[in-house]
Amino acid sequence: MQLLARQTHSFPQRLANFGIGILGFVIAYSAGAAIQMTTQEASELTTGFESQVADIGTWGLFYNNLKAALAMFVPGIGVIIGAYTAVSTGTIFAALGTSYPELEGVSPLALLATPFGILEILAYGLAMSRSWMLVYQLVAKKPWRVYAIPTLIEVSMVVVMLLVASVLEAQVIQK
């Protein structure tokens, strides 16, 4: 029980890191959504995206999102992977907005305001923030036992959030 009692960061520090992780993801997503592309480029991206998600289903969405989220836990590099994932997702939204006139004028942030979008942002923000915190803990040469349990708890939380998000997102895609 002594292991669980040790704190690596105070609650306000953890909350601030979490907020920074979420903010970083949203900024990177917005940057990707702001990318200007030709109709041809948008069409190619849209076609590729639609073929990938055509029969993806709940487990395919979950697996795809989980791969990205677990990579975001890698110390330091996870922040870069998270930013890349966010920019890529934003770019797909930009391509869809160019390819489908009915999406013209729809804010890219609207996708993130859906129930599955909110869960995904929370999951990715948590993973990215833990990545940065692991860098701090490794540089400070903290024993791995100090941060192993909090990291495993957060990985579990991300798995649950992404599973629920995948169920919700699959229902939207199927309609």
Backbone as a printed PyTorch tensor [residue, N CA C, xyz], in Angstrom:
tensor([[[  0.7990,  -1.1920,   0.0000],
         [  0.0000,   0.0000,   0.0000],
         [  0.8500,   1.2670,   0.0000]],

        [[  2.0620,   1.1470,   0.4820],
         [  2.9780,   2.2890,   0.4790],
         [  3.1600,   2.8000,  -0.9540]],

        [[  3.1820,   1.8910,  -1.9110],
         [  3.3740,   2.2590,  -3.3090],
         [  2.2670,   3.1760,  -3.8030]],

        [[  1.0330,   2.9030,  -3.4120],
         [ -0.0860,   3.7180,  -3.8650],
         [ -0.1160,   5.0880,  -3.1930]],

        [[  0.5030,   5.2130,  -2.0320],
         [  0.4540,   6.4650,  -1.2810],
         [  1.4080,   7.5220,  -1.8430]],

        [[  2.4180,   7.1150,  -2.5680],
         [  3.3830,   8.0710,  -3.1000],
         [  2.7840,   8.8550,  -4.2550]],

        [[  2.9910,  10.1350,  -4.2240],
         [  2.5150,  10.9670,  -5.3270],
         [  3.7000,  11.4290,  -6.1570]],

        [[  3.5220,  11.4060,  -7.4630],
         [  4.5710,  11.9080,  -8.3380],
         [  4.3380,  13.3780,  -8.6690]],

        [[  3.1040,  13.7920,  -8.6960],
         [  2.7220,  15.1830,  -8.9450],
         [  1.5060,  15.4840,  -8.0750]],

        [[  1.3840,  16.7130,  -7.6440],
         [  0.2040,  17.0940,  -6.8790],
         [ -1.0070,  17.1150,  -7.8140]],

        [[ -2.1950,  17.1110,  -7.2390],
         [ -3.4080,  17.1340,  -8.0500],
         [ -3.4610,  18.3710,  -8.9630]],

        [[ -3.1640,  19.5720,  -8.4610],
         [ -3.1680,  20.7400,  -9.3590],
         [ -2.1380,  20.6230, -10.4940]],

        [[ -0.9770,  20.0530, -10.1920],
         [  0.0250,  19.8540, -11.2490],
         [ -0.4890,  18.8650, -12.2860]],

        [[ -1.1050,  17.7810, -11.8200],
         [ -1.6200,  16.7560, -12.7340],
         [ -2.7400,  17.3330, -13.5890]],

        [[ -3.6020,  18.1040, -12.9680],
         [ -4.7090,  18.7280, -13.6890],
         [ -4.1870,  19.7100, -14.7330]],

        [[ -3.1740,  20.4770, -14.3850],
         [ -2.5730,  21.4280, -15.3310],
         [ -1.9410,  20.6860, -16.5050]],

        [[ -1.2280,  19.6030, -16.2290],
         [ -0.6290,  18.8100, -17.3130],
         [ -1.6980,  18.2090, -18.2230]],

        [[ -2.7760,  17.7520, -17.6170],
         [ -3.8930,  17.1880, -18.3760],
         [ -4.4960,  18.2560, -19.2870]],

        [[ -4.7350,  19.4390, -18.7380],
         [ -5.2740,  20.5460, -19.5250],
         [ -4.3580,  20.9390, -20.6700]],

        [[ -3.0680,  20.9490, -20.4100],
         [ -2.0940,  21.2740, -21.4640],
         [ -2.1150,  20.1990, -22.5500]],

        [[ -2.2620,  18.9330, -22.1530],
         [ -2.3530,  17.8430, -23.1260],
         [ -3.5720,  17.9970, -24.0300]],

        [[ -4.7090,  18.3190, -23.4240],
         [ -5.9400,  18.5280, -24.1930],
         [ -5.7830,  19.7350, -25.1200]],

        [[ -5.2800,  20.8160, -24.5710],
         [ -5.0910,  22.0360, -25.3610],
         [ -4.1400,  21.7870, -26.5330]],

        [[ -3.0550,  21.0750, -26.2700],
         [ -2.1070,  20.7520, -27.3350],
         [ -2.7560,  19.9470, -28.4500]],

        [[ -3.5810,  18.9670, -28.0710],
         [ -4.2610,  18.1570, -29.0730],
         [ -5.2230,  19.0100, -29.8980]],

        [[ -6.0090,  19.8550, -29.2310],
         [ -6.9910,  20.6880, -29.9330],
         [ -6.3000,  21.6860, -30.8650]],

        [[ -5.1980,  22.2670, -30.4220],
         [ -4.4550,  23.2110, -31.2740],
         [ -3.8960,  22.4960, -32.5020]],

        [[ -3.3110,  21.3220, -32.2990],
         [ -2.7600,  20.5700, -33.4380],
         [ -3.8720,  20.1430, -34.3990]],

        [[ -5.0050,  19.7130, -33.8570],
         [ -6.1600,  19.3360, -34.6820],
         [ -6.6340,  20.5390, -35.5010]],

        [[ -6.7370,  21.6930, -34.8480],
         [ -7.1830,  22.9080, -35.5280],
         [ -6.2070,  23.3120, -36.6330]],

        [[ -4.9220,  23.1340, -36.3780],
         [ -3.9140,  23.4370, -37.4060],
         [ -4.1040,  22.5260, -38.6120]],

        [[ -4.3590,  21.2490, -38.3620],
         [ -4.6070,  20.3220, -39.4670],
         [ -5.8760,  20.6640, -40.2240]],

        [[ -6.8990,  21.0800, -39.4960],
         [ -8.1740,  21.4370, -40.1270],
         [ -8.0660,  22.7190, -40.9480]],

        [[ -7.0710,  23.5390, -40.6520],
         [ -6.8930,  24.8110, -41.3640],
         [ -6.0640,  24.6590, -42.6350]],

        [[ -5.5610,  23.4610, -42.8850],
         [ -4.7420,  23.2390, -44.0840],
         [ -5.5940,  23.4190, -45.3360]],

        [[ -5.1100,  24.2550, -46.2230],
         [ -5.8060,  24.4800, -47.4930],
         [ -5.3290,  23.4390, -48.4990]],

        [[ -6.2590,  22.8870, -49.2510],
         [ -5.9000,  21.8930, -50.2600],
         [ -6.7820,  22.0600, -51.4850]],

        [[ -6.2740,  21.5440, -52.5700],
         [ -7.0390,  21.6000, -53.8120],
         [ -8.1830,  20.5900, -53.7360]],

        [[ -9.1270,  20.7370, -54.6400],
         [-10.2460,  19.8040, -54.6980],
         [ -9.7480,  18.3920, -54.9810]],

        [[ -8.7320,  18.2840, -55.8300],
         [ -8.1500,  16.9760, -56.1610],
         [ -7.5120,  16.3230, -54.9230]],

        [[ -6.7240,  17.1000, -54.1710],
         [ -6.0920,  16.5730, -52.9580],
         [ -7.1560,  16.1450, -51.9440]],

        [[ -8.1680,  16.9840, -51.7780],
         [ -9.2480,  16.6740, -50.8480],
         [ -9.9860,  15.4060, -51.2740]],

        [[-10.2180,  15.2680, -52.5460],
         [-10.9120,  14.0920, -53.0700],
         [-10.1090,  12.8180, -52.8050]],

        [[ -8.8010,  12.8870, -53.0280],
         [ -7.9480,  11.7170, -52.7850],
         [ -7.9480,  11.3340, -51.3010]],

        [[ -7.8180,  12.3280, -50.4320],
         [ -7.8310,  12.0530, -48.9920],
         [ -9.1790,  11.5030, -48.5440]],

        [[-10.2550,  12.1000, -49.0500],
         [-11.6000,  11.6620, -48.6840],
         [-11.8470,  10.2290, -49.1400]],

        [[-11.4660,   9.9150, -50.3580],
         [-11.6480,   8.5630, -50.8880],
         [-10.8780,   7.5510, -50.0520]],

        [[ -9.6240,   7.8710, -49.7350],
         [ -8.8150,   6.9790, -48.9110],
         [ -9.4070,   6.7880, -47.5220]],

        [[ -9.8570,   7.8710, -46.9280],
         [-10.4530,   7.8100, -45.5950],
         [-11.7330,   6.9850, -45.6130]],

        [[-12.5990,   7.2600, -46.5850],
         [-13.8730,   6.5420, -46.6500],
         [-13.6730,   5.0510, -46.8880]],

        [[-12.6560,   4.6830, -47.6610],
         [-12.3980,   3.2560, -47.8780],
         [-11.8690,   2.5970, -46.6020]],

        [[-11.1440,   3.3570, -45.7840],
         [-10.6320,   2.8090, -44.5210],
         [-11.7380,   2.5930, -43.5000]],

        [[-12.7220,   3.4740, -43.4660],
         [-13.7660,   3.3750, -42.4390],
         [-15.0460,   2.7090, -42.9330]],

        [[-15.0780,   2.3100, -44.1910],
         [-16.3080,   1.7500, -44.7620],
         [-16.8590,   0.5950, -43.9240]],

        [[-16.0380,  -0.3310, -43.5690],
         [-16.4870,  -1.5020, -42.8090],
         [-15.6880,  -1.6540, -41.5180]],

        [[-15.3060,  -0.5520, -40.9280],
         [-14.3920,  -0.6070, -39.7940],
         [-15.0470,  -1.1540, -38.5270]],

        [[-16.2350,  -0.7790, -38.2290],
         [-16.9380,  -1.2780, -37.0540],
         [-16.3340,  -0.7930, -35.7400]],

        [[-16.9950,  -1.1820, -34.6680],
         [-16.5940,  -0.7480, -33.3360],
         [-15.1810,  -1.1960, -32.9850]],

        [[-14.8670,  -2.4650, -33.2090],
         [-13.5480,  -2.9790, -32.8140],
         [-12.4390,  -2.4030, -33.6680]],

        [[-12.7160,  -2.1470, -34.9240],
         [-11.7160,  -1.5160, -35.7890],
         [-11.4160,  -0.0960, -35.3380]],

        [[-12.4620,   0.6550, -35.0130],
         [-12.2730,   2.0140, -34.4900],
         [-11.4960,   1.9830, -33.1750]],

        [[-11.8890,   1.0650, -32.2980],
         [-11.2310,   0.9540, -31.0100],
         [ -9.7490,   0.6320, -31.1890]],

        [[ -9.4550,  -0.3400, -32.0060],
         [ -8.0650,  -0.7440, -32.2390],
         [ -7.2580,   0.4130, -32.8280]],

        [[ -7.8190,   1.0880, -33.8060],
         [ -7.1330,   2.2090, -34.4520],
         [ -6.8420,   3.3280, -33.4410]],

        [[ -7.8430,   3.6950, -32.6560],
         [ -7.6680,   4.7640, -31.6670],
         [ -6.7470,   4.3320, -30.5260]],

        [[ -6.8450,   3.0670, -30.1250],
         [ -6.0100,   2.5710, -29.0300],
         [ -4.5330,   2.5420, -29.4230]],

        [[ -4.2500,   2.1410, -30.6560],
         [ -2.8550,   2.1450, -31.1270],
         [ -2.2520,   3.5420, -30.9930]],

        [[ -2.9980,   4.5270, -31.4530],
         [ -2.5080,   5.9050, -31.3820],
         [ -2.3470,   6.3430, -29.9300]],

        [[ -3.3290,   6.0480, -29.0960],
         [ -3.2850,   6.4890, -27.6980],
         [ -2.1470,   5.8290, -26.9320]],

        [[ -1.9360,   4.5400, -27.1350],
         [ -0.8430,   3.8670, -26.4270],
         [  0.5120,   4.4250, -26.8500]],

        [[  0.6340,   4.7670, -28.1220],
         [  1.8850,   5.3820, -28.5900],
         [  2.0920,   6.7480, -27.9420]],

        [[  1.0000,   7.4190, -27.6000],
         [  1.0940,   8.7360, -26.9660],
         [  1.6290,   8.6540, -25.5370]],

        [[  1.6430,   7.4800, -24.9380],
         [  2.1880,   7.3120, -23.5910],
         [  3.7160,   7.2140, -23.5980]],

        [[  4.3210,   6.9830, -24.7500],
         [  5.7820,   6.8590, -24.8160],
         [  6.3990,   8.1750, -24.3490]],

        [[  7.3190,   8.1000, -23.3950],
         [  7.8980,   9.3390, -22.8570],
         [  8.4690,  10.2570, -23.9450]],

        [[  7.9920,  11.4900, -23.9540],
         [  8.4840,  12.5040, -24.8890],
         [  7.9650,  12.3420, -26.2950]],

        [[  8.2570,  11.2330, -26.9110],
         [  7.8450,  10.9700, -28.2890],
         [  6.3280,  10.9060, -28.3950]],

        [[  5.6750,  10.4920, -27.3230],
         [  4.2190,  10.4060, -27.3110],
         [  3.5390,  11.7320, -27.5750]],

        [[  4.1470,  12.8170, -27.1100],
         [  3.5960,  14.1520, -27.3670],
         [  3.6400,  14.4430, -28.8650]],

        [[  4.7360,  14.0720, -29.5120],
         [  4.8920,  14.2800, -30.9590],
         [  3.8930,  13.4020, -31.7110]],

        [[  3.7490,  12.1610, -31.2960],
         [  2.7810,  11.2520, -31.9330],
         [  1.3610,  11.7920, -31.7640]],

        [[  1.0630,  12.3180, -30.5870],
         [ -0.2590,  12.8960, -30.3440],
         [ -0.5230,  14.0950, -31.2430]],

        [[  0.4720,  14.9600, -31.3800],
         [  0.3230,  16.1330, -32.2450],
         [  0.1390,  15.7010, -33.7020]],

        [[  0.9050,  14.7110, -34.1270],
         [  0.7860,  14.2050, -35.5030],
         [ -0.6100,  13.6110, -35.7300]],

        [[ -1.0890,  12.8360, -34.7720],
         [ -2.4260,  12.2420, -34.8740],
         [ -3.4910,  13.3300, -34.9770]],

        [[ -3.3340,  14.3630, -34.1690],
         [ -4.3040,  15.4630, -34.1750],
         [ -4.2830,  16.2160, -35.5040]],

        [[ -3.0940,  16.5270, -36.0070],
         [ -2.9820,  17.2300, -37.2910],
         [ -3.5740,  16.3670, -38.4020]],

        [[ -3.2920,  15.0750, -38.3830],
         [ -3.8300,  14.1670, -39.4070],
         [ -5.3520,  14.1190, -39.3680]],

        [[ -5.9090,  14.0500, -38.1820],
         [ -7.3670,  14.0310, -38.0350],
         [ -7.9680,  15.3410, -38.5260]],

        [[ -7.3510,  16.4530, -38.1690],
         [ -7.8090,  17.7540, -38.6460],
         [ -7.7380,  17.8680, -40.1610]],

        [[ -6.6810,  17.3140, -40.7350],
         [ -6.5230,  17.3480, -42.1890],
         [ -7.6360,  16.5610, -42.8800]],

        [[ -8.0060,  15.4360, -42.3070],
         [ -9.1180,  14.6470, -42.8690],
         [-10.4050,  15.4600, -42.8040]],

        [[-10.6260,  16.1610, -41.6850],
         [-11.8190,  17.0010, -41.5880],
         [-11.7940,  18.0830, -42.6650]],

        [[-10.6300,  18.6880, -42.8980],
         [-10.5050,  19.7150, -43.9360],
         [-10.8250,  19.1240, -45.3110]],

        [[-10.3340,  17.9170, -45.5560],
         [-10.6010,  17.2620, -46.8450],
         [-12.0910,  16.9690, -47.0050]],

        [[-12.7220,  16.4790, -45.9450],
         [-14.1590,  16.2060, -46.0050],
         [-14.9430,  17.4990, -46.2210]],

        [[-14.5020,  18.5760, -45.5790],
         [-15.1610,  19.8730, -45.7400],
         [-15.0610,  20.3930, -47.1640]],

        [[-13.9370,  20.1030, -47.8180],
         [-13.7650,  20.5200, -49.2110],
         [-14.5570,  19.6150, -50.1550]],

        [[-14.6250,  18.3300, -49.8240],
         [-15.2870,  17.3630, -50.7020],
         [-16.8130,  17.3920, -50.6020]],

        [[-17.3280,  17.7670, -49.4400],
         [-18.7690,  17.7650, -49.2230],
         [-19.2550,  19.1810, -48.9350]],

        [[-19.9460,  19.7910, -49.8920],
         [-20.4140,  21.1700, -49.7120],
         [-21.3000,  21.3620, -48.4780]],

        [[-22.0140,  20.3140, -48.0700],
         [-22.8870,  20.4380, -46.9030],
         [-22.0980,  20.6580, -45.6060]],

        [[-20.7940,  20.4000, -45.6250],
         [-19.9530,  20.6490, -44.4560],
         [-19.3240,  22.0470, -44.4700]],

        [[-19.5740,  22.7880, -45.5460],
         [-19.0330,  24.1420, -45.6370],
         [-19.5940,  24.9900, -44.4960]],

        [[-18.7290,  25.6660, -43.8220],
         [-19.1330,  26.5160, -42.7200],
         [-19.2430,  25.7970, -41.3790]],

        [[-19.1000,  24.4720, -41.3780],
         [-19.1350,  23.7210, -40.1220],
         [-17.7540,  23.8320, -39.4700]],

        [[-17.7440,  24.2380, -38.2310],
         [-16.4820,  24.3740, -37.5070],
         [-15.8160,  23.0110, -37.3380]],

        [[-14.5170,  22.9400, -37.5490],
         [-13.8110,  21.6710, -37.3110],
         [-13.9470,  21.2090, -35.8560]],

        [[-14.1460,  22.1550, -34.9560],
         [-14.2870,  21.8030, -33.5430],
         [-15.6180,  21.1170, -33.2580]],

        [[-16.5690,  21.1900, -34.1970],
         [-17.8670,  20.5340, -34.0070],
         [-17.6890,  19.0230, -33.8370]],

        [[-16.7450,  18.4480, -34.5690],
         [-16.4770,  17.0120, -34.4550],
         [-15.9930,  16.6660, -33.0500]],

        [[-15.2050,  17.5560, -32.4800],
         [-14.6730,  17.3150, -31.1410],
         [-15.7240,  17.5230, -30.0580]],

        [[-16.8280,  18.1510, -30.3950],
         [-17.8940,  18.4180, -29.4190],
         [-18.9170,  17.2860, -29.3500]],

        [[-18.7230,  16.2430, -30.1420],
         [-19.6100,  15.0870, -30.0780],
         [-19.2330,  14.2470, -28.8550]],

        [[-20.1300,  13.3930, -28.3880],
         [-19.7670,  12.5440, -27.2290],
         [-18.5050,  11.7160, -27.4690]],

        [[-18.3690,  11.1170, -28.6520],
         [-17.1600,  10.3230, -28.9040],
         [-15.9370,  11.2180, -29.0730]],

        [[-16.1240,  12.4000, -29.6410],
         [-15.0160,  13.3430, -29.7830],
         [-14.4890,  13.8110, -28.4400]],

        [[-15.3970,  14.0920, -27.5230],
         [-14.9980,  14.5260, -26.1780],
         [-14.2180,  13.4150, -25.4760]],

        [[-14.7220,  12.1870, -25.5590],
         [-14.0210,  11.0690, -24.9270],
         [-12.6320,  10.8640, -25.5350]],

        [[-12.5330,  10.9960, -26.8520],
         [-11.2370,  10.8330, -27.4970],
         [-10.2700,  11.9390, -27.0950]],

        [[-10.7450,  13.1810, -27.0260],
         [ -9.8800,  14.2890, -26.6010],
         [ -9.3870,  14.0560, -25.1760]],

        [[-10.2860,  13.6350, -24.3080],
         [ -9.8870,  13.3650, -22.9230],
         [ -8.8340,  12.2530, -22.8700]],

        [[ -9.0630,  11.1940, -23.6350],
         [ -8.1210,  10.0710, -23.6490],
         [ -6.7610,  10.4950, -24.1990]],

        [[ -6.7720,  11.1900, -25.3260],
         [ -5.5080,  11.6050, -25.9340],
         [ -4.7950,  12.6490, -25.0740]],

        [[ -5.5490,  13.5650, -24.4800],
         [ -4.9450,  14.5620, -23.5940],
         [ -4.2910,  13.9050, -22.3900]],

        [[ -4.9500,  12.8850, -21.8410],
         [ -4.3950,  12.1540, -20.7030],
         [ -3.1010,  11.4360, -21.1000]],

        [[ -3.1290,  10.7750, -22.2470],
         [ -1.9450,  10.0430, -22.7120],
         [ -0.7810,  10.9930, -23.0080]],

        [[ -1.0700,  12.0880, -23.6910],
         [ -0.0010,  13.0370, -24.0250],
         [  0.5800,  13.6750, -22.7640]],

        [[ -0.2650,  13.9900, -21.8100],
         [  0.2370,  14.6170, -20.5860],
         [  1.0660,  13.6280, -19.7770]],

        [[  0.6800,  12.3650, -19.7480],
         [  1.4750,  11.3580, -19.0320],
         [  2.8250,  11.1640, -19.7250]],

        [[  2.8380,  11.2580, -21.0460],
         [  4.0940,  11.1580, -21.7790],
         [  5.0890,  12.2050, -21.2880]],

        [[  4.6090,  13.4380, -21.1690],
         [  5.4770,  14.5160, -20.7080],
         [  5.8820,  14.3100, -19.2560]],

        [[  4.9460,  13.8530, -18.4380],
         [  5.2490,  13.6250, -17.0290],
         [  6.2660,  12.4930, -16.8660]],

        [[  6.2090,  11.4890, -17.7260],
         [  7.1930,  10.4070, -17.6720],
         [  8.5890,  10.9190, -18.0160]],

        [[  8.6700,  11.8740, -18.9330],
         [  9.9730,  12.4810, -19.2330],
         [ 10.5310,  13.1180, -17.9640]],

        [[  9.7000,  13.8900, -17.2890],
         [ 10.1310,  14.5410, -16.0510],
         [ 10.6060,  13.4950, -15.0340]],

        [[  9.8320,  12.4380, -14.8810],
         [ 10.1560,  11.4300, -13.8820],
         [ 11.4170,  10.6520, -14.2340]],

        [[ 11.6390,  10.4320, -15.5150],
         [ 12.8610,   9.7440, -15.9440],
         [ 14.0820,  10.6430, -15.7780]],

        [[ 13.9520,  11.9140, -16.1410],
         [ 15.0650,  12.8550, -15.9950],
         [ 15.3900,  13.0610, -14.5110]],

        [[ 14.3690,  13.1170, -13.6830],
         [ 14.5730,  13.2860, -12.2390],
         [ 15.0390,  11.9890, -11.5850]],

        [[ 15.1430,  10.9340, -12.3840],
         [ 15.6000,   9.6190, -11.9280],
         [ 14.7640,   9.0830, -10.7640]],

        [[ 13.4640,   9.2730, -10.9050],
         [ 12.5430,   8.7250,  -9.9090],
         [ 12.4640,   7.2100, -10.1360]],

        [[ 12.3300,   6.4340,  -9.0770],
         [ 12.1880,   4.9870,  -9.2550],
         [ 10.9020,   4.6720, -10.0260]],

        [[ 10.9570,   3.6960, -10.9030],
         [  9.8100,   3.3750, -11.7520],
         [  8.5820,   3.0060, -10.9310]],

        [[  8.7710,   2.5070,  -9.7470],
         [  7.6260,   2.1290,  -8.9100],
         [  6.7780,   3.3410,  -8.5290]],

        [[  7.3930,   4.5200,  -8.5260],
         [  6.6670,   5.7360,  -8.1510],
         [  5.6230,   6.1030,  -9.2000]],

        [[  5.9170,   5.8660, -10.4640],
         [  4.9980,   6.2810, -11.5200],
         [  4.3370,   5.1210, -12.2650]],

        [[  4.7020,   3.8910, -11.9470],
         [  4.1320,   2.7440, -12.6580],
         [  2.6260,   2.6130, -12.4040]],

        [[  2.2160,   2.6650, -11.1590],
         [  0.7930,   2.4920, -10.8330],
         [ -0.0490,   3.6260, -11.4220]],

        [[  0.3300,   4.9160, -11.2270],
         [ -0.4790,   5.9790, -11.8440],
         [ -0.5440,   5.8430, -13.3730]],

        [[  0.5510,   5.4220, -13.9830],
         [  0.5540,   5.2540, -15.4400],
         [ -0.3800,   4.1270, -15.8540]],

        [[ -0.3500,   3.0080, -15.1520],
         [ -1.2400,   1.8860, -15.4750],
         [ -2.7080,   2.2600, -15.2610]],

        [[ -2.9830,   3.0240, -14.2310],
         [ -4.3580,   3.4870, -13.9920],
         [ -4.8100,   4.3710, -15.1540]],

        [[ -3.9360,   5.2620, -15.5900],
         [ -4.3020,   6.1540, -16.7000],
         [ -4.4390,   5.3990, -18.0120]],

        [[ -3.5970,   4.4020, -18.2550],
         [ -3.7450,   3.5700, -19.4570],
         [ -5.1090,   2.8820, -19.4200]],

        [[ -5.4900,   2.3600, -18.2550],
         [ -6.8030,   1.7060, -18.1140],
         [ -7.9370,   2.6870, -18.3850]],

        [[ -7.8020,   3.8940, -17.8700],
         [ -8.8350,   4.9150, -18.1110],
         [ -8.9520,   5.2220, -19.6020]],

        [[ -7.8200,   5.3290, -20.2830],
         [ -7.8240,   5.6070, -21.7180],
         [ -8.4830,   4.4640, -22.4860]],

        [[ -8.1960,   3.2290, -22.1050],
         [ -8.8060,   2.0740, -22.7670],
         [-10.3260,   2.1340, -22.6430]],

        [[-10.8210,   2.4010, -21.4460],
         [-12.2730,   2.4600, -21.2260],
         [-12.8900,   3.6150, -22.0190]],

        [[-12.2680,   4.8020, -21.9520],
         [-12.8130,   5.9510, -22.6930],
         [-12.8620,   5.6810, -24.1910]],

        [[-11.7980,   5.0760, -24.7240],
         [-11.7650,   4.8200, -26.1630],
         [-12.7280,   3.7100, -26.5680]],

        [[-12.9640,   2.7430, -25.6970],
         [-13.9460,   1.6990, -26.0030],
         [-15.3480,   2.3070, -26.0970]],

        [[-15.7030,   3.1270, -25.1290],
         [-17.0160,   3.7910, -25.1600],
         [-17.1080,   4.7080, -26.3810]],

        [[-16.0510,   5.4610, -26.6550],
         [-16.0410,   6.3590, -27.8180],
         [-16.2130,   5.5710, -29.1140]],

        [[-15.5890,   4.4120, -29.2040],
         [-15.6880,   3.5940, -30.4200],
         [-17.1080,   3.0840, -30.6450]],

        [[-17.7650,   2.7080, -29.5730],
         [-19.1740,   2.2510, -29.6860],
         [-20.0300,   3.3940, -30.2090]],

        [[-19.8540,   4.5850, -29.6300],
         [-20.6420,   5.7420, -30.0550],
         [-20.3140,   6.1610, -31.4830]],

        [[-19.0240,   6.1840, -31.8220],
         [-18.6200,   6.6020, -33.1630],
         [-19.0960,   5.6070, -34.2240]],

        [[-19.0480,   4.3260, -33.9250],
         [-19.5170,   3.3000, -34.8790],
         [-20.9970,   3.4940, -35.1700]],

        [[-21.7720,   3.8690, -34.1740],
         [-23.2030,   4.1040, -34.3900],
         [-23.4130,   5.2860, -35.3240]],

        [[-22.5980,   6.3310, -35.1800],
         [-22.7190,   7.4980, -36.0560],
         [-22.3140,   7.1380, -37.4840]],

        [[-21.2280,   6.4090, -37.6320],
         [-20.7430,   6.0340, -38.9680],
         [-21.7360,   5.1480, -39.6760]],

        [[-22.3850,   4.2140, -38.9680],
         [-23.3360,   3.2960, -39.5830],
         [-24.5880,   3.9860, -40.0800]],

        [[-24.9020,   5.1530, -39.5150],
         [-26.1110,   5.8810, -39.9510],
         [-25.7780,   6.5830, -41.1810]]])
